[in-house]
Amino acid sequence: MSVLSVLVPAFNEEKTLEVIIDKIRAVELINGVTKEIIIINDCSSDNTKAIAEKLADRYDDVVMFSHDVNQGKGAALHTGIKNATGDYLIVQDADLEYDPEEFNLLLQPMLDGFADVVYGTRFYGGRPHRILFFWHTIGNKLLTFISNMFTNVNLSDMETCYKLFKLDILKTLKLKEKRFGFEPEVTAKICRVPKIRIYEVGISYYGRTYEEGKKIGWKDGVRAIYCILKYNIFSR
């Protein structure tokens, strides 16, 4: 029986962590796929760690790891990837911007034998999208365009959280970025895997405002451009 490892990086997400874990656990995956849920607390200063520990004690399918120093989302994902034991892996942010019910949309082309990697795009498909920041949308599309220029693929949403991988392939990548540079780095490196098959599916997006807890900003966009250049040209 196949297993999906769900990584949940969490930094100061006490308001939503338990809600998102309950949502993940409630999803019934297709083809009998089961789940392991891995929470990575990145040295939160609120009650996130205590909530994560409570959830790991309560549920057999939930485990948690905790950083003693805040290192960033990428570092949290490195910890999760290292400890994942499933056949497939997906990232689920601890906020409520993405709907775990849509895991099956990403799993379908992989389980049907077509894909090794599936990205969930927020820019295509008929699913709900919250209308938010114009310049964020422009920035995301610009970063995706620049990334595509170097990887020679036609992704529409390189910065999406929902990326589904075959875990054995992902574990062959030597990932270094500790913060939000994870997205362009993993995209650059996965596109260089020989004969890799990458698919996209449309997903919904329930975005947050900064008042609601959104953390990414313009400096992260600048870093993303640096990472695109670094991992496609200077550090291949």
BALOBA-1460 file (C-alpha; in Angstrom, 3 decimals):
// residues 236
<rec num="1" residu="m" x="0.000" y="0.000" z="0.000"/>
<rec num="2" residu="s" x="1.404" y="3.402" z="-0.996"/>
<rec num="3" residu="v" x="1.998" y="6.189" z="1.523"/>
<rec num="4" residu="l" x="1.844" y="9.958" z="1.026"/>
<rec num="5" residu="s" x="4.147" y="11.956" z="3.301"/>
<rec num="6" residu="v" x="2.576" y="15.349" z="4.064"/>
<rec num="7" residu="l" x="5.081" y="17.930" z="5.296"/>
<rec num="8" residu="v" x="3.633" y="20.753" z="7.400"/>
<rec num="9" residu="p" x="6.263" y="23.451" z="8.103"/>
<rec num="10" residu="a" x="4.964" y="25.701" z="10.881"/>
<rec num="11" residu="f" x="6.188" y="29.007" z="12.273"/>
<rec num="12" residu="n" x="3.800" y="30.836" z="14.615"/>
<rec num="13" residu="e" x="0.700" y="29.076" z="13.282"/>
<rec num="14" residu="e" x="-1.089" y="28.410" z="16.578"/>
<rec num="15" residu="k" x="-4.413" y="29.679" z="15.182"/>
<rec num="16" residu="t" x="-4.557" y="27.274" z="12.229"/>
<rec num="17" residu="l" x="-2.266" y="24.297" z="12.900"/>
<rec num="18" residu="e" x="-4.834" y="22.035" z="14.543"/>
<rec num="19" residu="v" x="-7.444" y="22.957" z="11.924"/>
<rec num="20" residu="i" x="-5.165" y="22.077" z="8.996"/>
<rec num="21" residu="i" x="-4.054" y="18.797" z="10.596"/>
<rec num="22" residu="d" x="-7.700" y="17.800" z="11.078"/>
<rec num="23" residu="k" x="-8.370" y="18.659" z="7.421"/>
<rec num="24" residu="i" x="-5.411" y="16.571" z="6.243"/>
<rec num="25" residu="r" x="-6.447" y="13.596" z="8.377"/>
<rec num="26" residu="a" x="-10.018" y="13.792" z="7.079"/>
<rec num="27" residu="v" x="-8.999" y="13.428" z="3.430"/>
<rec num="28" residu="e" x="-9.640" y="9.993" z="1.951"/>
<rec num="29" residu="l" x="-6.975" y="9.431" z="-0.681"/>
<rec num="30" residu="i" x="-7.603" y="7.563" z="-3.914"/>
<rec num="31" residu="n" x="-6.361" y="4.033" z="-4.640"/>
<rec num="32" residu="g" x="-6.059" y="3.248" z="-0.940"/>
<rec num="33" residu="v" x="-3.070" y="5.578" z="-0.416"/>
<rec num="34" residu="t" x="-2.466" y="6.283" z="3.275"/>
<rec num="35" residu="k" x="-0.828" y="9.310" z="4.921"/>
<rec num="36" residu="e" x="1.988" y="10.130" z="7.284"/>
<rec num="37" residu="i" x="1.829" y="13.728" z="8.530"/>
<rec num="38" residu="i" x="5.076" y="15.402" z="9.549"/>
<rec num="39" residu="i" x="4.890" y="18.723" z="11.404"/>
<rec num="40" residu="i" x="8.112" y="20.727" z="11.551"/>
<rec num="41" residu="n" x="8.005" y="23.517" z="14.131"/>
<rec num="42" residu="d" x="10.571" y="26.130" z="13.107"/>
<rec num="43" residu="c" x="11.235" y="27.541" z="16.604"/>
<rec num="44" residu="s" x="7.874" y="29.288" z="16.897"/>
<rec num="45" residu="s" x="7.498" y="31.954" z="19.567"/>
<rec num="46" residu="d" x="3.795" y="31.262" z="20.128"/>
<rec num="47" residu="n" x="2.004" y="28.043" z="21.148"/>
<rec num="48" residu="t" x="2.690" y="26.174" z="17.886"/>
<rec num="49" residu="k" x="5.167" y="23.716" z="19.423"/>
<rec num="50" residu="a" x="2.811" y="22.690" z="22.241"/>
<rec num="51" residu="i" x="-0.053" y="22.194" z="19.780"/>
<rec num="52" residu="a" x="2.157" y="20.109" z="17.485"/>
<rec num="53" residu="e" x="3.283" y="17.936" z="20.402"/>
<rec num="54" residu="k" x="-0.344" y="17.433" z="21.464"/>
<rec num="55" residu="l" x="-1.336" y="16.381" z="17.938"/>
<rec num="56" residu="a" x="1.594" y="13.961" z="17.650"/>
<rec num="57" residu="d" x="0.627" y="12.376" z="20.981"/>
<rec num="58" residu="r" x="-3.035" y="12.139" z="19.970"/>
<rec num="59" residu="y" x="-2.691" y="10.640" z="16.490"/>
<rec num="60" residu="d" x="-0.602" y="7.699" z="15.307"/>
<rec num="61" residu="d" x="-0.260" y="9.168" z="11.803"/>
<rec num="62" residu="v" x="1.212" y="12.488" z="13.033"/>
<rec num="63" residu="v" x="4.837" y="13.047" z="14.031"/>
<rec num="64" residu="m" x="6.589" y="16.295" z="14.817"/>
<rec num="65" residu="f" x="10.103" y="17.699" z="14.778"/>
<rec num="66" residu="s" x="11.212" y="20.996" z="16.216"/>
<rec num="67" residu="h" x="14.082" y="23.379" z="15.465"/>
<rec num="68" residu="d" x="15.827" y="25.057" z="18.392"/>
<rec num="69" residu="v" x="16.611" y="28.092" z="16.217"/>
<rec num="70" residu="n" x="14.385" y="29.641" z="13.553"/>
<rec num="71" residu="q" x="15.922" y="28.672" z="10.208"/>
<rec num="72" residu="g" x="13.188" y="29.270" z="7.624"/>
<rec num="73" residu="k" x="10.669" y="27.287" z="5.611"/>
<rec num="74" residu="g" x="13.287" y="25.637" z="3.410"/>
<rec num="75" residu="a" x="15.185" y="24.332" z="6.433"/>
<rec num="76" residu="a" x="11.937" y="22.976" z="7.880"/>
<rec num="77" residu="l" x="11.293" y="21.156" z="4.606"/>
<rec num="78" residu="h" x="14.816" y="19.716" z="4.638"/>
<rec num="79" residu="t" x="14.064" y="18.234" z="8.076"/>
<rec num="80" residu="g" x="10.763" y="16.852" z="6.811"/>
<rec num="81" residu="i" x="12.235" y="15.337" z="3.644"/>
<rec num="82" residu="k" x="15.023" y="13.695" z="5.634"/>
<rec num="83" residu="n" x="12.531" y="12.024" z="7.966"/>
<rec num="84" residu="a" x="9.788" y="11.175" z="5.447"/>
<rec num="85" residu="t" x="9.247" y="7.467" z="4.767"/>
<rec num="86" residu="g" x="6.396" y="7.486" z="2.210"/>
<rec num="87" residu="d" x="6.326" y="6.749" z="-1.505"/>
<rec num="88" residu="y" x="5.180" y="10.284" z="-2.384"/>
<rec num="89" residu="l" x="5.639" y="13.657" z="-0.706"/>
<rec num="90" residu="i" x="3.647" y="16.884" z="-0.735"/>
<rec num="91" residu="v" x="4.103" y="20.169" z="1.124"/>
<rec num="92" residu="q" x="1.125" y="21.608" z="3.019"/>
<rec num="93" residu="d" x="1.568" y="25.034" z="4.589"/>
<rec num="94" residu="a" x="0.149" y="25.261" z="8.105"/>
<rec num="95" residu="d" x="-2.150" y="28.120" z="7.128"/>
<rec num="96" residu="l" x="-5.469" y="27.596" z="5.314"/>
<rec num="97" residu="e" x="-4.489" y="28.926" z="1.876"/>
<rec num="98" residu="y" x="-4.527" y="25.469" z="0.247"/>
<rec num="99" residu="d" x="-7.186" y="22.763" z="0.540"/>
<rec num="100" residu="p" x="-5.970" y="19.222" z="1.385"/>
<rec num="101" residu="e" x="-9.093" y="17.825" z="-0.292"/>
<rec num="102" residu="e" x="-7.235" y="18.526" z="-3.535"/>
<rec num="103" residu="f" x="-4.369" y="16.117" z="-2.803"/>
<rec num="104" residu="n" x="-6.179" y="13.633" z="-5.019"/>
<rec num="105" residu="l" x="-6.069" y="16.030" z="-7.982"/>
<rec num="106" residu="l" x="-2.275" y="15.927" z="-7.807"/>
<rec num="107" residu="l" x="-2.060" y="12.224" z="-7.044"/>
<rec num="108" residu="q" x="-4.170" y="11.124" z="-10.014"/>
<rec num="109" residu="p" x="-1.621" y="11.632" z="-12.854"/>
<rec num="110" residu="m" x="1.093" y="10.113" z="-10.674"/>
<rec num="111" residu="l" x="-0.899" y="7.035" z="-9.709"/>
<rec num="112" residu="d" x="-1.996" y="6.633" z="-13.339"/>
<rec num="113" residu="g" x="1.679" y="6.274" z="-14.258"/>
<rec num="114" residu="f" x="2.094" y="9.524" z="-16.193"/>
<rec num="115" residu="a" x="3.960" y="11.800" z="-13.767"/>
<rec num="116" residu="d" x="6.972" y="11.828" z="-11.463"/>
<rec num="117" residu="v" x="6.242" y="15.368" z="-10.214"/>
<rec num="118" residu="v" x="2.939" y="17.285" z="-10.123"/>
<rec num="119" residu="y" x="2.629" y="21.024" z="-9.457"/>
<rec num="120" residu="g" x="-0.680" y="22.551" z="-8.399"/>
<rec num="121" residu="t" x="-1.203" y="25.792" z="-10.301"/>
<rec num="122" residu="r" x="-3.253" y="28.640" z="-8.825"/>
<rec num="123" residu="f" x="-3.550" y="30.376" z="-12.199"/>
<rec num="124" residu="y" x="-5.465" y="27.829" z="-14.286"/>
<rec num="125" residu="g" x="-8.568" y="25.739" z="-13.742"/>
<rec num="126" residu="g" x="-12.063" y="26.526" z="-12.571"/>
<rec num="127" residu="r" x="-11.560" y="26.253" z="-8.816"/>
<rec num="128" residu="p" x="-12.054" y="29.099" z="-6.301"/>
<rec num="129" residu="h" x="-9.356" y="31.756" z="-5.974"/>
<rec num="130" residu="r" x="-9.411" y="34.586" z="-3.483"/>
<rec num="131" residu="i" x="-8.776" y="37.941" z="-5.165"/>
<rec num="132" residu="l" x="-5.870" y="39.627" z="-3.422"/>
<rec num="133" residu="f" x="-2.618" y="41.353" z="-4.349"/>
<rec num="134" residu="f" x="-2.045" y="42.473" z="-7.955"/>
<rec num="135" residu="w" x="1.715" y="42.908" z="-7.566"/>
<rec num="136" residu="h" x="2.094" y="39.518" z="-5.892"/>
<rec num="137" residu="t" x="0.444" y="37.934" z="-8.910"/>
<rec num="138" residu="i" x="2.704" y="39.846" z="-11.284"/>
<rec num="139" residu="g" x="5.718" y="38.902" z="-9.179"/>
<rec num="140" residu="n" x="4.782" y="35.211" z="-9.153"/>
<rec num="141" residu="k" x="4.290" y="35.163" z="-12.914"/>
<rec num="142" residu="l" x="7.577" y="37.005" z="-13.471"/>
<rec num="143" residu="l" x="9.488" y="34.556" z="-11.280"/>
<rec num="144" residu="t" x="7.876" y="31.623" z="-13.068"/>
<rec num="145" residu="f" x="8.721" y="33.153" z="-16.470"/>
<rec num="146" residu="i" x="12.384" y="33.656" z="-15.538"/>
<rec num="147" residu="s" x="12.599" y="30.152" z="-14.081"/>
<rec num="148" residu="n" x="11.054" y="28.656" z="-17.223"/>
<rec num="149" residu="m" x="13.606" y="30.451" z="-19.402"/>
<rec num="150" residu="f" x="16.394" y="28.478" z="-17.751"/>
<rec num="151" residu="t" x="14.657" y="25.156" z="-17.087"/>
<rec num="152" residu="n" x="12.971" y="25.062" z="-20.529"/>
<rec num="153" residu="v" x="9.647" y="23.907" z="-19.074"/>
<rec num="154" residu="n" x="6.302" y="25.706" z="-19.298"/>
<rec num="155" residu="l" x="5.141" y="25.812" z="-15.678"/>
<rec num="156" residu="s" x="2.511" y="28.414" z="-14.866"/>
<rec num="157" residu="d" x="3.103" y="28.590" z="-11.072"/>
<rec num="158" residu="m" x="6.631" y="27.798" z="-9.948"/>
<rec num="159" residu="e" x="6.023" y="29.386" z="-6.521"/>
<rec num="160" residu="t" x="3.047" y="27.177" z="-5.625"/>
<rec num="161" residu="c" x="3.125" y="25.428" z="-2.270"/>
<rec num="162" residu="y" x="1.511" y="22.282" z="-3.699"/>
<rec num="163" residu="k" x="4.295" y="20.257" z="-5.254"/>
<rec num="164" residu="l" x="3.933" y="16.476" z="-5.260"/>
<rec num="165" residu="f" x="7.072" y="14.374" z="-5.719"/>
<rec num="166" residu="k" x="8.028" y="10.760" z="-5.854"/>
<rec num="167" residu="l" x="10.028" y="10.699" z="-2.647"/>
<rec num="168" residu="d" x="12.871" y="8.550" z="-3.940"/>
<rec num="169" residu="i" x="13.540" y="11.122" z="-6.681"/>
<rec num="170" residu="l" x="13.299" y="14.088" z="-4.306"/>
<rec num="171" residu="k" x="15.773" y="12.522" z="-1.893"/>
<rec num="172" residu="t" x="18.424" y="12.419" z="-4.646"/>
<rec num="173" residu="l" x="18.461" y="16.243" z="-4.801"/>
<rec num="174" residu="k" x="20.989" y="18.122" z="-2.673"/>
<rec num="175" residu="l" x="18.831" y="21.022" z="-1.486"/>
<rec num="176" residu="k" x="20.462" y="23.972" z="0.264"/>
<rec num="177" residu="e" x="18.042" y="26.909" z="0.520"/>
<rec num="178" residu="k" x="16.787" y="27.433" z="4.062"/>
<rec num="179" residu="r" x="14.121" y="30.065" z="3.468"/>
<rec num="180" residu="f" x="11.706" y="30.828" z="0.611"/>
<rec num="181" residu="g" x="14.392" y="30.073" z="-1.980"/>
<rec num="182" residu="f" x="13.309" y="26.434" z="-1.716"/>
<rec num="183" residu="e" x="10.773" y="26.806" z="-4.551"/>
<rec num="184" residu="p" x="13.120" y="28.009" z="-7.332"/>
<rec num="185" residu="e" x="15.910" y="25.710" z="-6.129"/>
<rec num="186" residu="v" x="13.843" y="22.531" z="-6.113"/>
<rec num="187" residu="t" x="12.333" y="23.474" z="-9.476"/>
<rec num="188" residu="a" x="15.743" y="24.061" z="-11.050"/>
<rec num="189" residu="k" x="17.101" y="20.785" z="-9.715"/>
<rec num="190" residu="i" x="14.083" y="18.573" z="-10.381"/>
<rec num="191" residu="c" x="13.973" y="19.783" z="-14.006"/>
<rec num="192" residu="r" x="17.523" y="18.483" z="-14.515"/>
<rec num="193" residu="v" x="16.653" y="14.921" z="-13.486"/>
<rec num="194" residu="p" x="16.948" y="12.799" z="-16.650"/>
<rec num="195" residu="k" x="13.607" y="11.911" z="-18.262"/>
<rec num="196" residu="i" x="11.635" y="13.560" z="-15.433"/>
<rec num="197" residu="r" x="7.901" y="13.838" z="-16.161"/>
<rec num="198" residu="i" x="6.327" y="16.992" z="-14.710"/>
<rec num="199" residu="y" x="2.594" y="17.699" z="-14.774"/>
<rec num="200" residu="e" x="0.381" y="20.564" z="-13.586"/>
<rec num="201" residu="v" x="-3.190" y="20.541" z="-12.299"/>
<rec num="202" residu="g" x="-5.424" y="23.476" z="-11.391"/>
<rec num="203" residu="i" x="-6.039" y="24.020" z="-7.678"/>
<rec num="204" residu="s" x="-7.981" y="26.498" z="-5.557"/>
<rec num="205" residu="y" x="-6.342" y="29.218" z="-3.470"/>
<rec num="206" residu="y" x="-7.663" y="30.818" z="-0.283"/>
<rec num="207" residu="g" x="-4.948" y="33.445" z="0.162"/>
<rec num="208" residu="r" x="-4.256" y="35.347" z="3.367"/>
<rec num="209" residu="t" x="-3.593" y="39.053" z="3.847"/>
<rec num="210" residu="y" x="-0.635" y="40.223" z="5.939"/>
<rec num="211" residu="e" x="-3.051" y="40.991" z="8.778"/>
<rec num="212" residu="e" x="-4.191" y="37.368" z="8.607"/>
<rec num="213" residu="g" x="-0.634" y="36.059" z="8.837"/>
<rec num="214" residu="k" x="0.918" y="36.082" z="5.350"/>
<rec num="215" residu="k" x="4.717" y="36.170" z="5.705"/>
<rec num="216" residu="i" x="6.305" y="36.340" z="2.239"/>
<rec num="217" residu="g" x="7.350" y="39.794" z="1.000"/>
<rec num="218" residu="w" x="9.231" y="41.610" z="-1.752"/>
<rec num="219" residu="k" x="12.638" y="40.689" z="-0.307"/>
<rec num="220" residu="d" x="11.744" y="37.037" z="-0.781"/>
<rec num="221" residu="g" x="11.014" y="37.810" z="-4.441"/>
<rec num="222" residu="v" x="14.473" y="39.297" z="-4.853"/>
<rec num="223" residu="r" x="15.973" y="36.232" z="-3.204"/>
<rec num="224" residu="a" x="13.965" y="34.009" z="-5.549"/>
<rec num="225" residu="i" x="15.487" y="35.722" z="-8.594"/>
<rec num="226" residu="y" x="18.945" y="35.220" z="-7.085"/>
<rec num="227" residu="c" x="18.157" y="31.522" z="-6.524"/>
<rec num="228" residu="i" x="16.876" y="31.068" z="-10.072"/>
<rec num="229" residu="l" x="20.159" y="32.415" z="-11.422"/>
<rec num="230" residu="k" x="22.288" y="30.583" z="-8.880"/>
<rec num="231" residu="y" x="20.826" y="27.104" z="-9.319"/>
<rec num="232" residu="n" x="20.326" y="27.301" z="-13.065"/>
<rec num="233" residu="i" x="23.644" y="28.926" z="-14.026"/>
<rec num="234" residu="f" x="26.249" y="29.258" z="-11.272"/>
<rec num="235" residu="s" x="25.608" y="26.205" z="-9.087"/>
<rec num="236" residu="r" x="24.478" y="23.429" z="-11.392"/>
